Amino acid sequence: MNFLMHSWLARDDEAEVAGAFLGDFVKGPIPTTMDPELQRGIRLHRHVDSVSNRMPQMRSTYWRFGPDLRRVAPVLLDLVADHLLAAHWNEYGEGELSMFTDYCYRSIAKYDIPSTAVGLFSHTVSRDLWSKYADFDVMLGIMGRILKRLNKEELSESLLSIGENLDLFHNDFRSYFPVLEDHVERWRIVNTKCKARQASLPHGGDQLRPMKN
């Protein structure tokens, strides 16, 4: 769900930015018919998800949501992270947030968008929704709709406590965000070396198995 943070971590490559969004809509094995560069972007998306799901620095922040929201904390934390990145863009990003989101939308639009993502993507682009993530009221609305989709509307009032503790959530963000950036850089180094090895082998390195993440 944290499209903005995924996209920022993938910012150096358009295909990886596209994978940062489309990765949530490609389930199971990545189709071999898909553009190879986009396949890499989706693998990066899955790597970030795998790392973040295991990171002690992120798991330890779940308790801040309180007992009522504890079971949906992983989903809500994704949205809180996107809000914090957008709200403190001058600290973590580069240039204007709206310029970055426009770059993301254009990068994603270069690829075929699954039917399950077309509506969300169109809505996101028409409103420049990712730029509006800086407004916590916007995020509250998104969180409320997610709770409704999960049949947990009765928890909506508990969402207000998140806003009351944003400074604490930001302290946690300062701890785990640099770790994620480091993991992405290491992933790129490993995969760049793997790609170079494949290119140097006969038949483009068909003998090598692709990395799982």
C-alpha positions in Angstrom: 0.0 0.0 0.0 2.9 2.4 0.5 3.2 3.4 -3.1 5.1 6.6 -2.5 7.8 5.1 -0.4 8.2 2.1 -2.8 8.5 4.6 -5.7 11.0 6.8 -3.9 13.2 3.8 -3.1 13.0 2.8 -6.8 13.5 6.4 -8.1 16.7 5.8 -10.1 15.0 3.6 -12.8 11.6 4.2 -14.5 10.9 0.4 -14.7 11.6 0.0 -11.0 9.3 2.9 -10.3 6.6 1.2 -12.4 7.2 -2.0 -10.5 6.9 -0.1 -7.2 3.2 0.4 -8.1 2.4 -2.5 -10.3 4.0 -5.0 -7.9 0.9 -5.0 -5.7 -1.2 -6.2 -8.6 1.0 -9.0 -9.9 0.4 -12.1 -7.9 2.3 -15.4 -8.0 5.2 -16.0 -10.4 6.2 -13.0 -12.5 5.1 -13.7 -16.1 8.1 -14.3 -18.3 6.3 -12.5 -21.1 6.5 -9.3 -19.2 9.1 -6.7 -20.1 12.4 -7.8 -18.4 13.0 -4.4 -16.9 9.6 -4.3 -15.4 10.1 -7.8 -14.1 13.2 -6.4 -12.2 11.0 -3.6 -10.8 8.5 -6.0 -9.4 11.3 -8.2 -7.9 12.6 -5.0 -6.2 9.1 -4.3 -4.9 8.8 -7.8 -3.5 12.3 -7.5 -2.0 11.3 -4.3 -0.2 8.1 -6.0 1.1 10.0 -9.0 2.3 12.7 -6.9 4.1 10.2 -4.5 5.7 8.0 -7.3 6.9 10.9 -8.8 8.9 12.6 -5.6 10.0 12.6 -5.3 13.9 12.6 -1.5 13.5 9.3 -1.6 11.7 7.7 -4.5 13.7 8.4 -2.7 16.9 6.3 0.3 15.9 3.1 -1.8 15.5 2.3 -1.4 19.2 1.9 2.4 18.7 -1.5 1.7 17.0 -2.9 0.4 20.2 -4.8 -2.9 20.9 -7.8 -2.1 18.7 -5.8 -1.6 15.6 -3.0 -4.1 16.3 -4.2 -6.7 13.8 -4.3 -4.2 10.9 -1.1 -2.3 12.0 1.1 -3.6 9.2 -1.3 -2.2 6.6 -1.8 1.1 8.4 1.9 1.5 9.0 2.5 1.5 5.2 0.1 4.5 4.9 1.7 6.3 7.9 5.1 5.8 6.3 3.9 7.4 3.0 2.3 10.3 5.0 5.6 10.9 6.8 7.6 10.8 3.6 5.3 13.2 1.9 4.9 15.5 4.9 8.7 15.7 5.5 9.7 15.7 1.8 12.2 18.4 2.3 14.0 16.1 4.7 13.9 12.8 2.8 13.1 13.7 -0.9 14.6 15.9 -3.6 13.0 18.8 -5.5 9.2 19.3 -5.4 7.0 16.4 -4.3 4.6 17.1 -7.2 7.5 16.9 -9.7 8.4 13.5 -8.3 4.9 12.1 -8.4 4.5 13.3 -12.0 7.6 11.4 -12.9 6.2 8.3 -11.2 2.8 8.5 -13.0 4.6 8.9 -16.4 6.9 6.0 -15.6 4.0 3.7 -14.7 1.9 4.8 -17.7 4.6 3.4 -20.1 3.6 -0.1 -19.1 0.4 -2.2 -19.4 -1.6 -1.6 -16.3 -3.6 -4.6 -15.1 -7.4 -4.2 -15.1 -7.4 -4.5 -11.3 -5.2 -1.4 -11.1 -6.7 0.8 -13.8 -9.3 2.5 -11.6 -6.9 3.2 -8.8 -4.2 4.5 -11.1 -6.6 6.8 -12.9 -8.0 8.2 -9.6 -4.5 8.7 -8.3 -3.2 10.6 -11.3 -6.3 12.7 -11.7 -6.1 14.0 -8.1 -2.3 13.7 -7.8 -3.2 11.7 -4.8 0.4 10.9 -3.8 1.2 14.5 -3.3 -1.8 14.9 -1.1 -0.5 12.2 1.2 1.2 15.0 3.1 -2.2 15.9 4.4 -3.0 13.5 7.2 -6.7 14.0 6.8 -6.4 12.5 3.3 -4.6 9.5 4.8 -7.3 9.1 7.5 -9.9 8.9 4.7 -7.9 6.2 2.9 -7.4 4.3 6.2 -11.1 4.5 6.9 -11.9 3.0 3.4 -9.5 0.2 4.0 -11.1 -0.6 7.3 -14.5 -0.7 5.6 -13.1 -3.0 2.9 -11.8 -5.3 5.7 -15.3 -5.2 7.5 -13.7 -3.4 10.4 -15.5 0.0 10.2 -16.1 -0.1 14.0 -12.4 0.7 14.4 -12.5 3.9 12.5 -12.6 6.1 15.6 -9.4 4.5 16.8 -7.6 6.0 13.8 -7.6 9.4 15.5 -5.0 8.2 17.9 -2.6 7.8 15.1 -2.6 11.5 14.4 -2.0 12.2 18.1 1.2 10.1 18.0 2.6 11.2 14.6 5.8 12.6 16.3 6.5 9.2 17.8 5.8 7.5 14.4 8.2 9.9 12.8 10.9 8.9 15.3 10.4 5.3 14.3 10.5 6.3 10.6 13.8 7.9 11.1 15.1 4.5 12.4 13.7 2.2 9.7 13.7 4.3 6.5 17.5 4.6 6.2 17.8 0.8 6.7 15.4 0.2 3.8 17.4 2.5 1.6 20.5 0.6 2.4 18.8 -2.7 1.6 17.7 -1.4 -1.8 21.2 -0.2 -2.6 22.7 -3.6 -1.7 19.9 -5.3 -3.8 20.9 -3.2 -6.8 24.6 -4.0 -6.4 23.9 -7.7 -6.3 21.5 -7.7 -9.2 23.7 -5.4 -11.4 26.5 -8.0 -10.9 24.1 -10.8 -11.7 22.9 -9.0 -14.9 26.5 -8.4 -16.0 27.4 -12.1 -15.5 24.3 -13.2 -17.5 25.2 -10.8 -20.4 28.8 -12.3 -20.5 27.6 -15.9 -20.8 26.5 -17.7 -24.0 22.8 -17.3 -24.8 22.5 -14.4 -22.4 23.2 -16.5 -19.3 20.2 -18.9 -19.6 22.0 -21.2 -17.2 21.6 -18.8 -14.2 18.6 -19.0 -12.1 16.9 -15.7 -11.4 17.1 -14.3 -7.9 14.0 -15.0 -5.8 13.7 -11.4 -4.5 
